[in-house]
Amino acid sequence: MRKGAAVLHGEDCFESLYEGLISVLSIGYETRFNKGVLMFIDDHSFLNNSNVMTTILLEQVNDSCRIEIISGGGGDGLFGLTLGNESRRVDKILTIVDQVCHIHSYKLTGYFSGNIRS
């Protein structure tokens, strides 16, 4: 499993990040709550026959937006390999976060990307 997290600071950063994510990613399901949204992405790679499920939590806190990403899955093929699909998904989402920050001049703090030990 792989995790990523970041906090954006700036006016309307929640909506800007949300729009940036849905314009690039194929969101399978999302649900909104009080000041946030929970999104799920399910990917299947035919190259190594693996499924990767990614969960994205966006939460608005005053003039800030917190994003947390958890991605994991497993290979179903002959060797059960994922070939780093979880890492690529988290890195792609964090790249979108960086781009949104650059376009809108948002401040980015709490940036993290790493493995989750089971």
All heavy atoms as an XYZ file, in Angstrom:
913
protein
N       0.852     -1.180      0.000
C       0.000      0.000      0.000
C       0.891      1.234      0.000
O       1.991      1.224      0.503
C      -0.910      0.008      1.208
C      -1.999     -1.041      1.139
S      -3.105     -1.031      2.565
C      -3.995      0.456      2.276
N       0.328      2.288     -0.516
C       1.049      3.552     -0.626
C       0.135      4.671     -0.142
O      -1.073      4.626     -0.351
C       1.411      3.768     -2.088
C       2.295      4.901     -2.353
C       3.725      4.484     -2.222
N       4.551      5.582     -2.715
C       5.801      5.705     -2.438
N       6.384      4.801     -1.696
N       6.489      6.717     -2.877
N       0.731      5.670      0.505
C      -0.050      6.790      1.014
C       0.594      8.098      0.575
O       1.810      8.181      0.451
C      -0.116      6.754      2.538
C      -0.896      7.914      3.116
C      -0.995      7.866      4.614
C      -1.784      9.079      5.082
N      -2.023      9.110      6.484
N      -0.236      9.085      0.341
C       0.234     10.432      0.061
C      -0.665     11.421      0.774
O      -1.836     11.134      1.024
N      -0.114     12.558      1.128
C      -0.909     13.570      1.814
C      -0.309     14.945      1.548
O       0.879     15.069      1.266
C      -0.954     13.304      3.312
N      -1.144     15.954      1.631
C      -0.690     17.338      1.459
C      -1.762     18.271      1.999
O      -2.927     17.888      2.132
C      -0.414     17.641     -0.006
N      -1.351     19.495      2.287
C      -2.287     20.544      2.692
C      -2.027     21.753      1.803
O      -0.890     22.201      1.657
C      -2.109     20.929      4.176
C      -3.077     22.045      4.557
C      -2.301     19.725      5.083
N      -3.088     22.249      1.181
C      -3.016     23.441      0.338
C      -3.598     24.605      1.117
O      -4.582     24.436      1.842
C      -3.835     23.265     -0.939
C      -3.305     22.357     -2.032
C      -3.398     20.914     -1.636
C      -4.059     22.605     -3.298
N      -2.994     25.770      0.952
C      -3.459     26.977      1.630
C      -3.732     28.048      0.589
O      -2.856     28.386     -0.196
C      -2.406     27.490      2.621
C      -1.979     26.465      3.621
N      -2.674     26.230      4.776
C      -0.943     25.594      3.610
C      -2.068     25.267      5.461
N      -1.022     24.862      4.762
N      -4.954     28.557      0.585
C      -5.312     29.626     -0.338
C      -6.810     29.665     -0.554
O      -7.530     28.706     -0.311
N      -7.278     30.815     -1.008
C      -8.706     31.010     -1.229
C      -9.215     30.077     -2.327
O      -8.603     29.947     -3.386
C      -8.957     32.466     -1.624
C     -10.419     32.834     -1.648
C     -10.621     34.320     -1.908
O      -9.736     35.112     -1.568
O     -11.678     34.663     -2.447
N     -10.337     29.419     -2.074
C     -10.984     28.495     -3.013
C     -10.118     27.303     -3.403
O     -10.307     26.713     -4.465
C     -11.445     29.218     -4.288
C     -12.465     30.304     -4.009
O     -13.308     30.091     -3.102
O     -12.424     31.346     -4.672
N      -9.151     26.912     -2.551
C      -8.261     25.809     -2.912
C      -9.007     24.476     -2.970
O      -8.660     23.609     -3.784
C      -7.065     25.731     -1.973
S      -7.455     25.492     -0.239
N     -10.051     24.299     -2.168
C     -10.801     23.039     -2.189
C     -11.429     22.810     -3.563
O     -11.235     21.767     -4.178
C     -11.882     23.038     -1.097
C     -12.751     21.809     -1.121
C     -12.346     20.654     -0.479
C     -13.959     21.808     -1.791
C     -13.128     19.514     -0.508
C     -14.756     20.673     -1.827
C     -14.337     19.526     -1.174
N     -12.166     23.804     -4.050
C     -12.841     23.658     -5.345
C     -11.844     23.549     -6.495
O     -12.046     22.781     -7.429
C     -13.821     24.803     -5.594
C     -15.075     24.722     -4.742
C     -15.877     23.433     -4.942
O     -15.938     22.908     -6.072
O     -16.434     22.943     -3.948
N     -10.755     24.305     -6.422
C      -9.741     24.241     -7.482
C      -9.109     22.861     -7.545
O      -8.913     22.303     -8.637
C      -8.656     25.286     -7.247
O      -9.181     26.577     -7.301
N      -8.784     22.292     -6.391
C      -8.181     20.965     -6.367
C      -9.180     19.903     -6.817
O      -8.846     19.017     -7.606
C      -7.646     20.634     -4.974
C      -6.950     19.283     -4.844
C      -5.817     19.137     -5.849
C      -6.441     19.088     -3.430
N     -10.411     20.015     -6.362
C     -11.453     19.070     -6.778
C     -11.614     19.085     -8.300
O     -11.618     18.029     -8.939
C     -12.775     19.402     -6.082
C     -13.921     18.551     -6.552
C     -14.058     17.239     -6.110
C     -14.859     19.057     -7.449
C     -15.110     16.445     -6.556
C     -15.906     18.274     -7.895
C     -16.028     16.973     -7.440
O     -17.069     16.188     -7.892
N     -11.726     20.274     -8.882
C     -11.881     20.391    -10.336
C     -10.655     19.835    -11.058
O     -10.784     19.191    -12.101
C     -12.131     21.852    -10.733
C     -13.458     22.402    -10.263
C     -14.650     21.688    -10.876
O     -14.572     21.268    -12.042
O     -15.664     21.544    -10.177
N      -9.467     20.096    -10.521
C      -8.248     19.581    -11.128
C      -8.201     18.061    -11.129
O      -7.783     17.441    -12.108
N      -8.648     17.461    -10.045
C      -8.629     15.994     -9.947
C      -9.643     15.351    -10.887
O      -9.307     14.413    -11.614
C      -8.901     15.548     -8.509
C      -7.789     15.831     -7.497
C      -8.290     15.549     -6.085
C      -6.559     15.002     -7.803
N     -10.879     15.855    -10.894
C     -11.898     15.193    -11.719
C     -11.686     15.441    -13.206
O     -12.208     14.698    -14.028
C     -13.340     15.567    -11.295
C     -13.626     17.055    -11.496
C     -13.604     15.147     -9.859
C     -15.094     17.407    -11.345
N     -10.909     16.479    -13.554
C     -10.650     16.714    -14.977
C      -9.627     15.730    -15.540
O      -9.588     15.511    -16.747
C     -10.166     18.148    -15.195
O      -8.879     18.335    -14.657
N      -8.826     15.115    -14.687
C      -7.766     14.213    -15.139
C      -8.062     12.750    -14.803
O      -7.771     11.858    -15.593
C      -6.411     14.628    -14.508
C      -5.319     13.650    -14.879
C      -6.040     16.038    -14.926
N      -8.650     12.502    -13.649
C      -8.856     11.129    -13.172
C     -10.250     10.611    -13.526
O     -11.197     11.377    -13.624
C      -8.678     11.074    -11.652
C      -7.336     11.574    -11.120
C      -7.367     11.612     -9.602
C      -6.196     10.681    -11.602
N     -10.355      9.310    -13.670
C     -11.654      8.660    -13.881
C     -12.175      8.200    -12.516
O     -11.833      7.120    -12.034
C     -11.511      7.453    -14.805
O     -11.055      7.845    -16.061
N     -12.980      9.043    -11.904
C     -13.506      8.759    -10.566
C     -14.619      7.724    -10.685
O     -15.584      7.931    -11.420
C     -14.041     10.043     -9.887
C     -12.979     11.146     -9.888
C     -14.552      9.743     -8.488
C     -11.733     10.843     -9.115
N     -14.477      6.613     -9.973
C     -15.482      5.567    -10.026
C     -16.694      5.897     -9.161
O     -17.830      5.614     -9.519
N     -16.446      6.490     -8.000
C     -17.526      6.819     -7.074
C     -17.049      7.966     -6.194
O     -15.882      8.040     -5.839
C     -17.872      5.612     -6.203
C     -18.895      5.920     -5.144
C     -20.245      6.005     -5.453
C     -18.508      6.161     -3.835
C     -21.191      6.309     -4.487
C     -19.453      6.466     -2.855
C     -20.778      6.534     -3.190
O     -21.705      6.842     -2.229
N     -17.954      8.843     -5.853
C     -17.632      9.897     -4.892
C     -18.838     10.198     -4.037
O     -19.982     10.008     -4.449
C     -17.134     11.157     -5.581
C     -18.204     11.943     -6.300
C     -17.676     13.255     -6.850
O     -16.714     13.224     -7.634
O     -18.237     14.294     -6.478
N     -18.574     10.634     -2.837
C     -19.639     11.058     -1.935
C     -19.170     12.311     -1.204
O     -18.017     12.401     -0.804
C     -20.029      9.942     -0.947
O     -21.138     10.380     -0.162
C     -18.893      9.547     -0.027
N     -20.061     13.266     -1.103
C     -19.748     14.516     -0.407
C     -20.274     14.446      1.021
O     -21.290     13.830      1.289
C     -20.371     15.703     -1.135
C     -19.647     16.032     -2.423
C     -20.079     17.399     -2.946
N     -19.269     17.760     -4.080
C     -18.327     18.708     -4.038
N     -18.116     19.373     -2.941
N     -17.624     18.988     -5.108
N     -19.555     15.086      1.901
C     -20.003     15.238      3.275
C     -19.826     16.692      3.660
O     -19.460     17.510      2.826
C     -19.278     14.264      4.221
C     -17.785     14.372      4.207
C     -17.130     15.171      5.125
C     -17.032     13.666      3.280
C     -15.746     15.279      5.118
C     -15.654     13.764      3.266
C     -15.014     14.573      4.190
N     -20.074     17.032      4.898
C     -20.136     18.412      5.377
C     -19.171     19.358      4.661
O     -19.593     20.277      3.972
C     -19.899     18.439      6.889
C     -20.188     19.783      7.500
O     -20.860     20.617      6.911
N     -19.686     19.994      8.698
N     -17.880     19.185      4.802
C     -16.905     20.077      4.175
C     -15.851     19.289      3.408
O     -14.672     19.609      3.421
C     -16.223     20.943      5.226
C     -17.142     21.970      5.842
C     -16.374     22.916      6.735
C     -17.312     23.966      7.282
N     -16.602     24.981      8.046
N     -16.301     18.232      2.737
C     -15.322     17.438      2.015
C     -15.956     16.497      1.011
O     -17.163     16.486      0.805
N     -15.092     15.706      0.407
C     -15.531     14.713     -0.565
C     -14.602     13.500     -0.452
O     -13.405     13.636     -0.198
C     -15.559     15.293     -2.002
C     -14.182     15.714     -2.451
C     -16.169     14.336     -2.982
N     -15.194     12.336     -0.619
C     -14.467     11.073     -0.608
C     -14.617     10.462     -1.989
O     -15.735     10.304     -2.485
C     -15.047     10.149      0.464
C     -14.331      8.840      0.739
C     -12.924      9.084      1.258
C     -15.122      8.024      1.744
N     -13.477     10.141     -2.651
C     -13.516      9.620     -4.016
C     -12.799      8.269     -4.073
O     -11.837      8.037     -3.336
C     -12.821     10.591     -4.968
C     -13.486     11.931     -5.061
S     -12.632     13.045     -6.186
C     -11.485     13.818     -5.073
N     -13.288      7.420     -4.967
C     -12.682      6.105     -5.168
C     -12.369      5.916     -6.652
O     -13.176      6.256     -7.512
C     -13.638      4.992     -4.723
C     -13.992      5.061     -3.272
C     -15.149      5.682     -2.863
C     -13.156      4.509     -2.316
C     -15.491      5.753     -1.520
C     -13.483      4.573     -0.972
C     -14.656      5.200     -0.576
N     -11.197      5.370     -6.925
C     -10.779      5.063     -8.285
C     -10.353      3.600     -8.307
O      -9.553      3.169     -7.482
C      -9.577      5.929     -8.722
C      -9.891      7.400     -8.559
C      -9.177      5.605    -10.146
C      -8.679      8.290     -8.652
N     -10.877      2.844     -9.244
C     -10.507      1.443     -9.401
C      -9.850      1.279    -10.762
O     -10.441      1.624    -11.782
C     -11.756      0.557     -9.300
C     -11.434     -0.921     -9.347
O     -10.305     -1.289     -9.005
O     -12.325     -1.694     -9.734
N      -8.616      0.810    -10.771
C      -7.877      0.616    -12.017
C      -7.535     -0.850    -12.190
O      -7.198     -1.538    -11.229
C      -6.555      1.397    -12.000
C      -6.749      2.880    -12.116
O      -7.713      3.288    -12.774
O      -5.943      3.633    -11.546
N      -7.598     -1.292    -13.419
C      -7.149     -2.642    -13.744
C      -6.067     -2.536    -14.800
O      -6.253     -1.873    -15.813
C      -8.291     -3.512    -14.275
C      -7.857     -4.909    -14.566
N      -7.718     -5.845    -13.575
C      -7.492     -5.511    -15.713
C      -7.309     -6.976    -14.111
N      -7.160     -6.800    -15.416
N      -4.935     -3.159    -14.539
C      -3.835     -3.175    -15.493
C      -3.789     -4.540    -16.169
O      -3.605     -5.561    -15.507
C      -2.510     -2.909    -14.773
O      -1.435     -3.082    -15.667
N      -3.996     -4.554    -17.471
C      -3.947     -5.812    -18.204
C      -2.520     -6.301    -18.385
O      -2.286     -7.484    -18.583
C      -4.630     -5.673    -19.570
C      -6.109     -5.502    -19.440
C      -6.690     -4.261    -19.604
C      -6.923     -6.585    -19.141
C      -8.062     -4.102    -19.476
C      -8.289     -6.434    -19.006
C      -8.858     -5.189    -19.177
N      -1.544     -5.384    -18.290
C      -0.149     -5.753    -18.467
C       0.284     -6.815    -17.458
O       0.909     -7.804    -17.802
C       0.742     -4.515    -18.341
C       2.246     -4.746    -18.422
C       2.617     -5.248    -19.816
C       3.009     -3.483    -18.099
N      -0.070     -6.593    -16.195
C       0.312     -7.563    -15.168
C      -0.901     -8.125    -14.425
O      -0.751     -8.734    -13.382
C       1.302     -6.938    -14.181
C       0.742     -5.725    -13.489
O      -0.297     -5.210    -13.871
N       1.427     -5.254    -12.472
N      -2.092     -7.917    -14.962
C      -3.323     -8.456    -14.400
C      -3.480     -8.103    -12.922
O      -3.674     -8.959    -12.077
C      -3.391     -9.972    -14.602
C      -4.803    -10.501    -14.399
O      -5.771     -9.773    -14.556
N      -4.913    -11.767    -14.050
N      -3.388     -6.809    -12.603
C      -3.530     -6.386    -11.211
C      -4.602     -5.303    -11.093
O      -4.860     -4.552    -12.023
C      -2.207     -5.858    -10.659
O      -1.865     -4.639    -11.249
N      -5.225     -5.274     -9.936
C      -6.223     -4.255     -9.618
C      -5.649     -3.318     -8.562
O      -5.022     -3.774     -7.613
C      -7.500     -4.889     -9.054
C      -8.233     -5.679    -10.101
O      -8.516     -5.163    -11.168
N      -8.523     -6.938     -9.811
N      -5.897     -2.025     -8.725
C      -5.456     -1.034     -7.755
C      -6.652     -0.176     -7.375
O      -7.332      0.369     -8.242
C      -4.320     -0.139     -8.321
C      -3.967      0.953     -7.332
C      -3.099     -0.965     -8.664
N      -6.929     -0.087     -6.088
C      -7.999      0.764     -5.577
C      -7.354      1.960     -4.901
O      -6.454      1.802     -4.080
C      -8.872      0.019     -4.572
C      -9.898      0.896     -3.878
S     -11.115      1.611     -4.970
C     -12.333      0.348     -4.947
N      -7.806      3.153     -5.282
C      -7.279      4.383     -4.698
C      -8.413      5.147     -4.046
O      -9.480      5.320     -4.639
C      -6.612      5.259     -5.785
O      -5.622      4.484     -6.456
C      -5.986      6.487     -5.174
N      -8.173      5.587     -2.823
C      -9.138      6.389     -2.076
C      -8.540      7.774     -1.870
O      -7.389      7.903     -1.455
C      -9.433      5.742     -0.706
O      -9.898      4.410     -0.915
C     -10.485      6.533      0.053
N      -9.330      8.795     -2.191
C      -8.889     10.184     -2.029
C      -9.873     10.887     -1.098
O     -11.077     10.866     -1.335
C      -8.861     10.929     -3.371
C      -7.974     10.205     -4.381
C      -8.409     12.375     -3.174
C      -8.093     10.747     -5.783
N      -9.347     11.498     -0.055
C     -10.153     12.288      0.868
C      -9.740     13.743      0.733
O      -8.574     14.081      0.919
C      -9.943     11.824      2.309
C     -10.579     12.687      3.395
C     -12.101     12.627      3.294
C     -10.115     12.263      4.766
N     -10.682     14.602      0.363
C     -10.470     16.047      0.321
C     -11.311     16.664      1.421
O     -12.502     16.373      1.528
C     -10.930     16.647     -1.000
C     -10.146     16.367     -2.247
C     -10.805     17.055     -3.434
C      -8.735     16.820     -2.108
N     -10.697     17.505      2.223
C     -11.434     18.129      3.315
C     -11.060     19.601      3.400
O      -9.881     19.957      3.417
C     -11.117     17.432      4.632
C     -11.943     17.916      5.784
C     -11.686     17.117      7.046
O     -10.646     16.469      7.144
O     -12.544     17.169      7.933
N     -12.077     20.451      3.431
C     -11.870     21.889      3.543
C     -11.816     22.286      5.006
O     -12.698     21.923      5.789
C     -12.996     22.644      2.844
C     -12.810     24.133      2.839
C     -13.890     24.836      2.040
O     -14.697     24.209      1.380
N     -13.892     26.147      2.113
N     -10.764     23.013      5.374
C     -10.606     23.517      6.734
C     -10.249     24.999      6.617
O      -9.122     25.340      6.265
C      -9.499     22.758      7.507
C      -9.365     23.301      8.916
C      -9.752     21.266      7.501
N     -11.233     25.867      6.853
C     -11.081     27.314      6.683
C     -10.595     27.619      5.269
O     -11.234     27.239      4.313
C     -10.166     27.889      7.765
C     -10.723     27.654      9.154
O     -11.925     27.722      9.364
N      -9.854     27.352     10.104
N      -9.437     28.282      5.125
C      -8.900     28.605      3.790
C      -7.868     27.572      3.343
O      -6.998     27.863      2.525
C      -8.261     29.995      3.780
C      -9.304     31.102      3.724
O     -10.459     30.804      3.351
O      -8.974     32.250      4.056
N      -7.962     26.373      3.879
C      -7.035     25.302      3.531
C      -7.806     24.084      3.040
O      -8.991     23.938      3.293
C      -6.197     24.893      4.741
O      -5.430     25.969      5.205
N      -7.105     23.219      2.350
C      -7.676     21.970      1.867
C      -6.678     20.856      2.164
O      -5.508     20.949      1.797
C      -7.947     22.050      0.367
S      -8.508     20.495     -0.340
N      -7.148     19.822      2.822
C      -6.304     18.673      3.144
C      -6.658     17.541      2.190
O      -7.835     17.255      1.967
C      -6.547     18.234      4.585
C      -5.692     17.066      5.034
C      -5.857     16.826      6.525
N      -7.216     16.495      6.867
C      -7.654     15.257      7.125
N      -6.845     14.248      7.057
N      -8.906     15.051      7.452
N      -5.645     16.917      1.608
C      -5.866     15.764      0.743
C      -5.077     14.583      1.301
O      -3.927     14.735      1.708
C      -5.468     16.042     -0.729
C      -5.707     14.797     -1.583
C      -4.043     16.528     -0.836
C      -5.565     15.000     -3.064
N      -5.741     13.438      1.369
C      -5.081     12.193      1.747
C      -5.403     11.158      0.692
O      -6.541     11.057      0.240
C      -5.547     11.729      3.127
C      -5.068     12.642      4.229
C      -5.108     11.984      5.598
O      -4.894     10.756      5.683
O      -5.358     12.714      6.557
N      -4.382     10.417      0.298
C      -4.520      9.413     -0.754
C      -4.009      8.087     -0.216
O      -2.913      8.033      0.352
C      -3.674      9.794     -1.987
C      -3.945     11.227     -2.412
C      -3.892      8.816     -3.119
C      -2.722     11.959     -2.858
N      -4.787      7.037     -0.390
C      -4.345      5.689     -0.051
C      -4.597      4.820     -1.265
O      -5.700      4.795     -1.808
C      -5.074      5.125      1.177
C      -4.784      5.982      2.402
C      -4.663      3.674      1.425
C      -5.530      5.571      3.644
N      -3.554      4.127     -1.698
C      -3.654      3.300     -2.885
C      -3.068      1.924     -2.591
O      -2.001      1.812     -1.998
C      -2.899      3.971     -4.038
O      -3.099      3.271     -5.234
N      -3.785      0.903     -2.986
C      -3.296     -0.458     -2.763
C      -4.016     -1.436     -3.653
O      -5.024     -1.125     -4.280
N      -3.487     -2.596     -3.726
C      -4.088     -3.633     -4.550
C      -3.139     -4.793     -4.671
O      -2.151     -4.882     -3.958
N      -3.440     -5.652     -5.586
C      -2.586     -6.810     -5.742
C      -2.683     -7.397     -7.116
O      -3.654     -7.188     -7.833
N      -1.643     -8.087     -7.463
C      -1.620     -8.778     -8.742
C      -2.357    -10.099     -8.650
O      -2.279    -10.804     -7.657
N      -3.088    -10.423     -9.703
C      -3.816    -11.684     -9.751
C      -3.185    -12.662    -10.732
O      -3.638    -13.776    -10.874
C      -5.269    -11.441    -10.187
C      -6.029    -10.605     -9.186
O      -5.737    -10.727     -7.985
O      -6.893     -9.825     -9.607
N      -2.146    -12.222    -11.419
C      -1.546    -13.044    -12.465
C      -0.683    -14.152    -11.911
O      -0.714    -14.493    -10.726
N       0.137    -14.697    -12.775
C       0.980    -15.839    -12.453
C       1.866    -15.600    -11.240
O       2.007    -16.457    -10.385
C       1.835    -16.188    -13.680
C       2.757    -17.392    -13.565
C       1.948    -18.651    -13.281
C       3.559    -17.549    -14.838
N       2.444    -14.391    -11.128
C       3.360    -14.101    -10.031
C       2.766    -13.186     -8.964
O       3.401    -12.911     -7.965
C       4.647    -13.480    -10.571
C       5.364    -14.389    -11.536
C       5.362    -14.112    -12.883
C       5.998    -15.529    -11.081
C       6.008    -14.934    -13.775
C       6.646    -16.377    -11.959
C       6.652    -16.087    -13.314
N       1.562    -12.678     -9.170
C       0.914    -11.805     -8.189
C       1.621    -10.478     -7.999
O       1.659     -9.932     -6.914
N       2.180     -9.920     -9.066
C       2.928     -8.669     -8.985
C       2.048     -7.461     -9.319
O       1.142     -7.558    -10.126
C       4.102     -8.696     -9.980
C       5.123     -9.813     -9.799
C       6.123     -9.791    -10.936
C       5.821     -9.686     -8.462
N       2.365     -6.326     -8.704
C       1.674     -5.073     -9.052
C       2.581     -4.151     -9.844
O       2.112     -3.190    -10.443
C       1.193     -4.325     -7.799
O       2.331     -3.956     -7.030
C       0.233     -5.155     -6.984
N       3.868     -4.384     -9.828
C       4.859     -3.580    -10.561
C       4.773     -2.086    -10.242
O       4.991     -1.241    -11.092
C       4.732     -3.805    -12.074
C       4.926     -5.248    -12.547
C       4.706     -5.342    -14.045
C       6.294     -5.771    -12.158
N       4.447     -1.758     -9.005
C       4.448     -0.364     -8.575
C       3.245      0.454     -8.984
O       3.300      1.678     -8.974
N       2.145     -0.183     -9.355
C       0.955      0.573     -9.766
C       0.447      1.502     -8.671
O      -0.050      2.587     -8.955
C      -0.161     -0.367    -10.210
C       0.117     -0.989    -11.562
O       0.945     -0.501    -12.317
N      -0.567     -2.069    -11.858
N       0.556      1.090     -7.397
C       0.087      1.941     -6.297
C       0.899      3.231     -6.238
O       0.356      4.314     -6.089
C       0.205      1.232     -4.934
C      -0.483     -0.091     -4.841
C       0.479     -1.258     -5.060
O       1.569     -1.051     -5.650
O       0.136     -2.372     -4.669
N       2.204      3.099     -6.368
C       3.083      4.274     -6.310
C       2.805      5.223     -7.467
O       2.766      6.443     -7.284
C       4.554      3.846     -6.355
O       4.868      3.091     -5.218
N       2.615      4.679     -8.661
C       2.337      5.532     -9.823
C       1.034      6.296     -9.645
O       0.931      7.461    -10.020
C       2.296      4.694    -11.100
C       3.676      4.384    -11.633
C       3.632      3.833    -13.035
N       3.024      2.525    -13.137
C       3.643      1.378    -12.859
N       4.879      1.390    -12.437
N       3.018      0.224    -12.993
N       0.028      5.666     -9.066
C      -1.266      6.340     -8.868
C      -1.103      7.484     -7.868
O      -1.566      8.595     -8.111
C      -2.315      5.336     -8.389
C      -3.649      5.939     -8.009
C      -4.286      6.756     -9.093
N      -4.642      5.925    -10.228
C      -5.050      6.405    -11.398
N      -5.174      7.704    -11.567
N      -5.350      5.615    -12.381
N      -0.445      7.243     -6.734
C      -0.247      8.292     -5.729
C       0.597      9.418     -6.314
O       0.278     10.601     -6.149
C       0.401      7.717     -4.445
C       0.828      8.840     -3.501
C      -0.568      6.782     -3.733
N       1.660      9.068     -7.028
C       2.516     10.096     -7.632
C       1.757     10.932     -8.652
O       1.952     12.147     -8.738
C       3.741      9.451     -8.285
C       4.699      8.848     -7.263
O       4.576      9.188     -6.059
O       5.548      8.031     -7.666
N       0.880     10.306     -9.434
C       0.086     11.047    -10.424
C      -0.826     12.055     -9.729
O      -0.943     13.209    -10.152
C      -0.746     10.085    -11.265
C      -1.592     10.776    -12.317
C      -2.337      9.789    -13.176
C      -3.132     10.482    -14.263
N      -3.809      9.525    -15.150
N      -1.474     11.640     -8.648
C      -2.377     12.534     -7.918
C      -1.595     13.677     -7.271
O      -2.011     14.842     -7.327
C      -3.203     11.749     -6.879
C      -4.137     10.775     -7.615
C      -3.991     12.686     -5.975
C      -4.774      9.739     -6.728
N      -0.440     13.371     -6.668
C       0.365     14.428     -6.056
C       0.931     15.383     -7.102
O       1.126     16.568     -6.823
C       1.477     13.818     -5.199
C       0.985     13.147     -3.908
C       2.137     12.484     -3.176
C       0.267     14.128     -3.004
N       1.147     14.914     -8.318
C       1.564     15.789     -9.409
C       0.437     16.769     -9.757
O       0.687     17.957     -9.997
C       1.960     14.965    -10.656
O       3.069     14.140    -10.323
C       2.326     15.867    -11.820
N      -0.799     16.282     -9.748
C      -1.955     17.161     -9.980
C      -2.035     18.218     -8.881
O      -2.281     19.396     -9.145
C      -3.259     16.348    -10.068
C      -3.225     15.416    -11.280
C      -4.478     17.265    -10.126
C      -4.324     14.371    -11.283
N      -1.804     17.805     -7.630
C      -1.802     18.748     -6.502
C      -0.744     19.829     -6.734
O      -1.021     21.023     -6.582
C      -1.547     18.010     -5.164
C      -1.334     19.004     -4.023
C      -2.700     17.072     -4.840
N       0.459     19.423     -7.131
C       1.527     20.389     -7.413
C       1.128     21.357     -8.518
O       1.383     22.563     -8.433
C       2.813     19.659     -7.827
C       3.529     19.026     -6.655
O       3.341     19.481     -5.519
O       4.293     18.071     -6.899
N       0.508     20.833     -9.571
C       0.107     21.682    -10.691
C      -0.952     22.696    -10.279
O      -0.890     23.863    -10.665
C      -0.394     20.825    -11.850
C       0.692     20.022    -12.518
C       0.157     19.008    -13.506
O      -1.034     18.712    -13.547
N       1.053     18.460    -14.306
N      -1.928     22.267     -9.499
C      -2.972     23.180     -9.020
C      -2.347     24.270     -8.151
O      -2.702     25.450     -8.280
C      -4.075     22.399     -8.257
C      -5.002     23.340     -7.500
C      -4.865     21.518     -9.212
N      -1.414     23.893     -7.295
C      -0.740     24.889     -6.453
C       0.031     25.894     -7.293
O       0.016     27.091     -7.008
C       0.217     24.196     -5.479
S      -0.622     23.381     -4.132
N       0.704     25.410     -8.322
C       1.481     26.297     -9.190
C       0.570     27.261     -9.969
O       0.843     28.461    -10.035
C       2.324     25.464    -10.152
C       3.149     26.286    -11.082
N       4.268     26.983    -10.668
C       3.006     26.546    -12.401
C       4.768     27.627    -11.685
N       4.032     27.379    -12.757
N      -0.507     26.737    -10.527
C      -1.424     27.562    -11.327
C      -2.076     28.652    -10.486
O      -2.201     29.793    -10.912
C      -2.501     26.674    -11.990
C      -1.862     25.811    -13.077
C      -3.639     27.510    -12.561
C      -2.756     24.698    -13.590
N      -2.503     28.299     -9.265
C      -3.259     29.234     -8.419
C      -2.410     29.902     -7.343
O      -2.947     30.622     -6.503
C      -4.430     28.509     -7.763
C      -5.431     27.986     -8.752
N      -6.359     28.793     -9.352
C      -5.622     26.740     -9.257
C      -7.101     28.069    -10.176
N      -6.665     26.819    -10.144
N      -1.112     29.632     -7.330
C      -0.183     30.198     -6.332
C      -0.577     29.851     -4.904
O      -0.491     30.684     -4.003
C      -0.074     31.719     -6.496
O       0.403     32.040     -7.783
N      -1.019     28.616     -4.699
C      -1.335     28.151     -3.353
C      -0.061     27.708     -2.651
O       0.879     27.231     -3.285
C      -2.305     26.968     -3.378
C      -3.672     27.280     -3.927
C      -4.341     26.362     -4.724
C      -4.308     28.479     -3.652
C      -5.597     26.619     -5.225
C      -5.560     28.757     -4.155
C      -6.204     27.828     -4.943
O      -7.448     28.089     -5.442
N      -0.067     27.843     -1.349
C       1.042     27.350     -0.549
C       0.777     25.875     -0.248
O      -0.350     25.486      0.062
C       1.145     28.152      0.754
C       2.286     27.727      1.638
C       2.320     28.559      2.909
C       3.399     28.035      3.835
N       3.341     28.691      5.149
N       1.815     25.053     -0.340
C       1.696     23.616     -0.122
C       2.532     23.225      1.089
O       3.725     23.523      1.155
C       2.180     22.864     -1.361
C       2.120     21.348     -1.347
C       0.677     20.875     -1.250
C       2.771     20.798     -2.607
N       1.897     22.566      2.094
C       2.615     22.083      3.277
C       2.191     20.649      3.562
O       1.225     20.145      2.989
C       2.311     22.952      4.521
O       0.914     22.894      4.792
C       2.738     24.390      4.318
N       2.897     20.015      4.447
C       2.526     18.669      4.874
C       2.609     17.637      3.775
O       1.919     16.620      3.819
N       3.474     17.861      2.800
C       3.593     16.960      1.647
C       4.254     15.657      2.084
O       5.297     15.663      2.715
C       4.432     17.649      0.576
C       4.486     16.936     -0.745
C       3.538     17.193     -1.718
C       5.492     16.031     -1.026
C       3.594     16.562     -2.949
C       5.550     15.392     -2.251
C       4.604     15.662     -3.206
O       4.652     15.032     -4.414
N       3.629     14.527      1.752
C       4.157     13.226      2.150
C       3.799     12.174      1.107
O       2.711     12.175      0.560
C       3.554     12.797      3.496
C       3.843     11.360      3.832
C       5.073     11.000      4.355
C       2.899     10.377      3.621
C       5.350      9.680      4.652
C       3.161      9.054      3.920
C       4.403      8.706      4.442
N       4.727     11.304      0.825
C       4.471     10.157     -0.014
C       5.334      9.020      0.503
O       6.550      9.176      0.659
C       4.811     10.460     -1.472
O       4.585      9.318     -2.265
N       4.727      7.890      0.810
C       5.502      6.773      1.335
C       4.698      5.500      1.442
O       3.501      5.469      1.173
N       5.368      4.452      1.854
C       4.728      3.140      2.000
C       4.002      3.031      3.334
O       4.389      3.660      4.315
C       5.772      2.023      1.912
C       6.352      1.892      0.532
O       5.652      2.069     -0.461
N       7.630      1.579      0.469
N       2.968      2.218      3.335
C       2.235      1.886      4.549
C       2.592      0.451      4.903
O       2.473     -0.441      4.058
C       0.718      2.008      4.364
C       0.341      3.429      3.999
C      -0.013      1.565      5.625
C      -1.121      3.588      3.648
N       3.020      0.223      6.090
C       3.350     -1.140      6.506
C       2.094     -1.829      7.020
O       1.342     -1.261      7.769
C       4.415     -1.116      7.585
C       5.674     -0.423      7.139
C       6.835     -0.838      8.008
N       8.003     -0.051      7.705
C       8.888     -0.378      6.792
N       8.716     -1.445      6.076
N       9.949      0.377      6.584
N       1.921     -3.058      6.590
C       0.726     -3.789      7.026
C       0.997     -4.607      8.261
O       2.084     -4.807      8.681
C       0.225     -4.692      5.909
O       1.245     -5.492      5.413
